[in-house]
Amino acid sequence: MGQKQNILVVGASGAIGSALVRQLADTDVCIGLHYCHNHEKAELLKKEIASAGCEGVLLPSPLDSWPACVDFAEVVTQKFGTVHALALCGGKLDWVSWPQLNESNWQDILFQHCVAPFTIVQKLVPSMLAAHGGKVVYLSSISPKYGGSVNTLHYAAAKAALETAMYGLSRQLCKDGIRINGVRAGFVDSPLQREGRSDEDISERVAKIPLGRPGKPEEIASAMAYLLTDQASFIQGEIITVAGGD
Ligand SMILES: NC(=O)c1ccc[n+]([C@@H]2O[C@H](COP(=O)([O-])OP(=O)(O)OC[C@H]3O[C@@H](n4cnc5c(N)ncnc54)[C@H](OP(=O)(O)O)[C@@H]3O)[C@@H](O)[C@H]2O)c1
């Protein structure tokens, strides 16, 4: 049997991140389970994958500042040496209607959804280069297509910035064997959406989805998992949309 592959899932305590962890869990991988606040959920997930013979390592970090992201990458490198595959599924939504947006709202959302995921990759790339390859998948959103809603314009802009950084980075690193891609998720009924929408808002949002239902976290996760496999070996700098036709 070959050496174990190390996979890092940022936002493993979230709806989509935990679904991805379950799909990746196997005896020949070790999964770094990042969480910010939800220790209990991360611990339960670790136990769940352990029962399938998969090793999980809890990696808490608030990822709320540049030093926090740099420290996090250092801890990851100390624990794993090389990260072979990296999935970035973290980040929350800050629901603010656009006339009320202030500097701090912009800085926070851009940091969470573009600067932090970019910085984590930047700091882990040297170990991937040393290992002659790696795979990265970012989690974007369908929101850049429409510019978000009245309360999420800044979030849509941050995801658009993430997609552009993803594309640029993929072109920089493809000759080094590092594949970088992203998934644009459509509406998934998760805590992230419930925090800012009433039941009525959710029904209205779902009615706009051509397939007529919300996505399931597993449906987003399976596209991310696919991009981390060698079956996706010729996919580079691509965003796959998983949004029920949205
Ligand atoms: N749900 C959707 O409809 C949808 C659609 C498109 C894209 N997305 C994207 O999918 C990702 C996860 O969404 P979800 O639906 O799975 O939400 P969720 O269940 O609320 O999970 C959010 C995850 O992000 C972590 N987190 C919190 N603050 C963070 C920060 N500052 N930096 C990094 N991670 C942080 C949370 O950790 P703790 O719980 O431990 O605090 C949790 O693991 C987000 O990037 C979101 O933009 C979601």
Ligand as a Chemical Component Dictionary entry (heavy atoms), coordinates in Angstrom:
data_LIG
# 
_chem_comp.id                   LIG 
_chem_comp.type                 NON-POLYMER 
_chem_comp.pdbx_formal_charge   0 
_chem_comp.three_letter_code    LIG 
# 
loop_
_chem_comp_atom.comp_id 
_chem_comp_atom.atom_id 
_chem_comp_atom.alt_atom_id 
_chem_comp_atom.type_symbol 
_chem_comp_atom.charge 
_chem_comp_atom.model_Cartn_x 
_chem_comp_atom.model_Cartn_y 
_chem_comp_atom.model_Cartn_z 
_chem_comp_atom.pdbx_ordinal 
LIG N1  N1  N 0  -25.342 27.150 1.699  1  
LIG C1  C1  C 0  -25.371 27.692 0.484  2  
LIG O1  O1  O 0  -26.437 27.906 -0.106 3  
LIG C2  C2  C 0  -24.089 28.058 -0.210 4  
LIG C3  C3  C 0  -24.164 28.397 -1.560 5  
LIG C4  C4  C 0  -23.001 28.751 -2.223 6  
LIG C5  C5  C 0  -21.789 28.758 -1.540 7  
LIG N2  N2  N 1  -21.767 28.420 -0.236 8  
LIG C6  C6  C 0  -20.468 28.484 0.444  9  
LIG O2  O2  O 0  -20.225 27.280 1.117  10 
LIG C7  C7  C 0  -19.390 27.519 2.246  11 
LIG C8  C8  C 0  -19.986 26.831 3.465  12 
LIG O3  O3  O 0  -21.346 27.040 3.502  13 
LIG P1  P1  P 0  -22.322 26.072 4.320  14 
LIG O4  O4  O 0  -23.636 26.193 3.666  15 
LIG O5  O5  O -1 -21.700 24.735 4.509  16 
LIG O6  O6  O 0  -22.380 26.898 5.697  17 
LIG P2  P2  P 0  -22.280 26.474 7.240  18 
LIG O7  O7  O 0  -22.920 25.147 7.454  19 
LIG O8  O8  O 0  -22.763 27.655 7.974  20 
LIG O9  O9  O 0  -20.686 26.287 7.452  21 
LIG C9  C9  C 0  -19.805 27.364 7.495  22 
LIG C10 C10 C 0  -18.413 26.841 7.796  23 
LIG O10 O10 O 0  -17.477 27.929 7.770  24 
LIG C11 C11 C 0  -16.774 27.964 9.011  25 
LIG N3  N3  N 0  -16.406 29.342 9.284  26 
LIG C12 C12 C 0  -17.010 30.245 10.102 27 
LIG N4  N4  N 0  -16.351 31.417 10.069 28 
LIG C13 C13 C 0  -15.306 31.247 9.210  29 
LIG C14 C14 C 0  -14.243 32.088 8.774  30 
LIG N5  N5  N 0  -14.110 33.351 9.184  31 
LIG N6  N6  N 0  -13.345 31.575 7.884  32 
LIG C15 C15 C 0  -13.463 30.307 7.450  33 
LIG N7  N7  N 0  -14.435 29.454 7.848  34 
LIG C16 C16 C 0  -15.344 29.936 8.705  35 
LIG C17 C17 C 0  -17.727 27.377 10.010 36 
LIG O11 O11 O 0  -17.014 26.922 11.168 37 
LIG P3  P3  P 0  -17.753 26.785 12.629 38 
LIG O12 O12 O 0  -19.136 26.245 12.350 39 
LIG O13 O13 O 0  -16.885 25.819 13.358 40 
LIG O14 O14 O 0  -17.765 28.150 13.214 41 
LIG C18 C18 C 0  -18.293 26.217 9.182  42 
LIG O15 O15 O 0  -17.369 25.162 9.136  43 
LIG C19 C19 C 0  -19.247 29.048 2.363  44 
LIG O16 O16 O 0  -18.037 29.456 1.743  45 
LIG C20 C20 C 0  -20.407 29.537 1.519  46 
LIG O17 O17 O 0  -20.139 30.808 0.988  47 
LIG C21 C21 C 0  -22.877 28.055 0.454  48 
# 
loop_
_chem_comp_bond.comp_id 
_chem_comp_bond.atom_id_1 
_chem_comp_bond.atom_id_2 
_chem_comp_bond.value_order 
_chem_comp_bond.pdbx_ordinal 
LIG N1  C1  SING 1  
LIG C1  O1  DOUB 2  
LIG C1  C2  SING 3  
LIG C2  C3  SING 4  
LIG C2  C21 DOUB 5  
LIG C3  C4  DOUB 6  
LIG C4  C5  SING 7  
LIG C5  N2  DOUB 8  
LIG N2  C6  SING 9  
LIG N2  C21 SING 10 
LIG C6  O2  SING 11 
LIG C6  C20 SING 12 
LIG O2  C7  SING 13 
LIG C7  C8  SING 14 
LIG C7  C19 SING 15 
LIG C8  O3  SING 16 
LIG O3  P1  SING 17 
LIG P1  O4  DOUB 18 
LIG P1  O5  SING 19 
LIG P1  O6  SING 20 
LIG O6  P2  SING 21 
LIG P2  O7  DOUB 22 
LIG P2  O8  SING 23 
LIG P2  O9  SING 24 
LIG O9  C9  SING 25 
LIG C9  C10 SING 26 
LIG C10 O10 SING 27 
LIG C10 C18 SING 28 
LIG O10 C11 SING 29 
LIG C11 N3  SING 30 
LIG C11 C17 SING 31 
LIG N3  C12 SING 32 
LIG N3  C16 SING 33 
LIG C12 N4  DOUB 34 
LIG N4  C13 SING 35 
LIG C13 C14 SING 36 
LIG C13 C16 DOUB 37 
LIG C14 N5  SING 38 
LIG C14 N6  DOUB 39 
LIG N6  C15 SING 40 
LIG C15 N7  DOUB 41 
LIG N7  C16 SING 42 
LIG C17 O11 SING 43 
LIG C17 C18 SING 44 
LIG O11 P3  SING 45 
LIG P3  O12 DOUB 46 
LIG P3  O13 SING 47 
LIG P3  O14 SING 48 
LIG C18 O15 SING 49 
LIG C19 O16 SING 50 
LIG C19 C20 SING 51 
LIG C20 O17 SING 52 
# 
